[in-house]
Amino acid sequence: MRVLFVTTEMDDFVRVGGLGAVSAALPRALRPFADIRIMLPGYRDIIEQLTHLQIVGRCPAFAEMPACTLGRAATRDGLPVYVLLCSQLYDRPGNPYGDESGRDWPDNDIRFARFASAAAELAMGSLDKNWAADLIHANDWQASLVPAYLAWRGAKLPSILTIHNLAYQGLFPKESLRRIGAPESSFHIDGTEFYDQLSFLKAGLVYASHLTTVSGTYAREITTEEFGCGLEGLLRVRSDASELTGILNGIDESWDPRSCAQLAQQFGAGDWVGKRANADYVRKQFGLAVSRGPIFGIVARLVHQKGIDLVLSAADEILDAGGQIVVTGSGEPALEQALIDAHRRRPDAIGVAIGFNEAQARRIFAGSDFTLMPSRFEPCGLSQMYAQRFGSLPIGHQTGGLAETITDGETGFLFTQPSRDSLLGGIRRAFSTFIAQDRLDSMRRSAMARSFSWTISASCYSALYRKIASA
Ligand SMILES: Nc1ncnc2c1ncn2[C@@H]1O[C@H](COP(=O)(O)OP(=O)(O)O[C@H]2O[C@H](CO)[C@@H](O)[C@H](O)[C@H]2O)[C@@H](O)[C@H]1O
């Protein structure tokens, strides 16, 4: 079966958050089941890294979207990658979605509509004369128009849309319809309209043959008013028709502290001297005071969703009890600044590295005793899985994928409300575990023994592909 996996991040080339990790790992795990090919926008960073890019097709200009070409290349391990080349849209500094100061590009409607319409053409067989898809798998709002363009072109090709985060919807003024060549007739409550704006995500939720999201719990949560971001009605209809499935993400096998080359010292379960060497390394690297208290790590995009403000409000109590905090990530300037301020107040106890570097993330998981994840919502979450593999017990809000991947009191701690008090409840339990050596030992062993391999998820996607394609 031929599958086109359409995404706007892939850790091989460009990373912004969890979508990049999933887009690098899931298609590889699916290779035994399908002829799967990736499609990415031709960002500057990608073009610079790809050698042997072969031009396979051309897309004429359409509405206000410029003409572009389609290149074909492969990752180092041979996974085919299509790249949409259009320097006017994608050859820019900054990240995939915005400029260097974090502002969204004003033409993101055209950038991602162009990308989606080209993906639809490729899948239908009109761009690469040697390949067409039997099914399209699109990810998040940036690729959500792929099923819509297929429908508007009258193509019957089956499509799956995976929601990695419902909070990002790709909302644009109504005038965008004309800019991207979408039919005016689609702009109504059962189509692309969302409170008088054009919603890319909603278009995908309406037109995709099937929807998935990245945990069973989040699949249920998004059908409720609390988590549905205004789309719960539509999601409930699709869920009731058995067209919304939760499939839990996995993590890459390379997240293993026994073999991870970036650590100060590799270690396995039971080698707590080795783990402590990583803690000492992290303290030194961040200039923290020498201590035998616990280190609480945070590796996250620094956005409201992740509850960084809750951690800041609980920080004094953590420090008073003898703990230290180490954070890495990037995101909203105000949260970055608040963390830097906290570090300036207590440089001996709060370490902050703004920016994202995977080696740094691995060292924090290896050196920390606990990983804080007070996310207000969390579709799946990857950090809590990495943390467990590295013996850093996650303290997470009982929501989405956190509720499914943390076993309370066994591999980590769950608390029930996204509030300071509830988080502090989890933190206090962690402190009492930290001084009970036997309990800490057994929880670390259980956490490190958890497997979060992609194998099960990949077979679920594969089964779904077959079901949708034969429907
Ligand atoms: N700039 C940066 N700052 C910090 N960390 C960065 C980063 N860039 C990449 N990362 C990496 O991404 C991981 C975070 O991924 P998550 O899945 O926890 O959250 P994210 O909200 O990005 O993803 C969304 O998509 C994923 C994938 O489906 C879901 O798991 C998740 O719940 C959903 O919110 C970190 O552990 C880190 O390795």
PDBQT file of the ligand as one rigid body, heavy atoms in Angstrom, charges set to zero:
ROOT
HETATM    1  N1  LIG A 501      11.699  23.983  21.151  1.00  0.00    +0.000 N 
HETATM    2  C1  LIG A 501      11.585  22.930  21.935  1.00  0.00    +0.000 A 
HETATM    3  N2  LIG A 501      11.484  23.081  23.269  1.00  0.00    +0.000 NA
HETATM    4  C2  LIG A 501      11.345  22.001  24.046  1.00  0.00    +0.000 A 
HETATM    5  N3  LIG A 501      11.265  20.738  23.595  1.00  0.00    +0.000 NA
HETATM    6  C3  LIG A 501      11.358  20.516  22.290  1.00  0.00    +0.000 A 
HETATM    7  C4  LIG A 501      11.536  21.596  21.399  1.00  0.00    +0.000 A 
HETATM    8  N4  LIG A 501      11.606  21.077  20.167  1.00  0.00    +0.000 NA
HETATM    9  C5  LIG A 501      11.500  19.750  20.275  1.00  0.00    +0.000 A 
HETATM   10  N5  LIG A 501      11.351  19.390  21.542  1.00  0.00    +0.000 N 
HETATM   11  C6  LIG A 501      11.181  17.991  21.936  1.00  0.00    +0.000 C 
HETATM   12  O1  LIG A 501       9.796  17.743  21.953  1.00  0.00    +0.000 OA
HETATM   13  C7  LIG A 501       9.450  17.072  23.162  1.00  0.00    +0.000 C 
HETATM   14  C8  LIG A 501       8.137  17.647  23.594  1.00  0.00    +0.000 C 
HETATM   15  O2  LIG A 501       7.154  16.986  22.882  1.00  0.00    +0.000 OA
HETATM   16  P1  LIG A 501       5.695  16.769  23.485  1.00  0.00    +0.000 P 
HETATM   17  O3  LIG A 501       5.083  15.659  22.774  1.00  0.00    +0.000 OA
HETATM   18  O4  LIG A 501       5.817  16.581  24.975  1.00  0.00    +0.000 OA
HETATM   19  O5  LIG A 501       4.983  18.149  23.242  1.00  0.00    +0.000 OA
HETATM   20  P2  LIG A 501       4.476  19.086  22.009  1.00  0.00    +0.000 P 
HETATM   21  O6  LIG A 501       3.493  19.941  22.686  1.00  0.00    +0.000 OA
HETATM   22  O7  LIG A 501       5.607  19.708  21.325  1.00  0.00    +0.000 OA
HETATM   23  O8  LIG A 501       3.754  18.122  20.972  1.00  0.00    +0.000 OA
HETATM   24  C9  LIG A 501       2.393  17.928  20.524  1.00  0.00    +0.000 C 
HETATM   25  O9  LIG A 501       2.457  16.797  19.646  1.00  0.00    +0.000 OA
HETATM   26  C10 LIG A 501       3.002  15.664  20.285  1.00  0.00    +0.000 C 
HETATM   27  C11 LIG A 501       3.172  14.587  19.227  1.00  0.00    +0.000 C 
HETATM   28  O10 LIG A 501       1.995  13.955  18.896  1.00  0.00    +0.000 OA
HETATM   29  C12 LIG A 501       2.147  15.224  21.451  1.00  0.00    +0.000 C 
HETATM   30  O11 LIG A 501       2.810  14.191  22.129  1.00  0.00    +0.000 OA
HETATM   31  C13 LIG A 501       1.927  16.384  22.415  1.00  0.00    +0.000 C 
HETATM   32  O12 LIG A 501       1.030  16.026  23.454  1.00  0.00    +0.000 OA
HETATM   33  C14 LIG A 501       1.412  17.592  21.649  1.00  0.00    +0.000 C 
HETATM   34  O13 LIG A 501       1.202  18.704  22.512  1.00  0.00    +0.000 OA
HETATM   35  C15 LIG A 501      10.540  17.317  24.151  1.00  0.00    +0.000 C 
HETATM   36  O14 LIG A 501      10.737  16.210  24.983  1.00  0.00    +0.000 OA
HETATM   37  C16 LIG A 501      11.724  17.569  23.259  1.00  0.00    +0.000 C 
HETATM   38  O15 LIG A 501      12.451  16.378  23.076  1.00  0.00    +0.000 OA
ENDROOT
TORSDOF 0
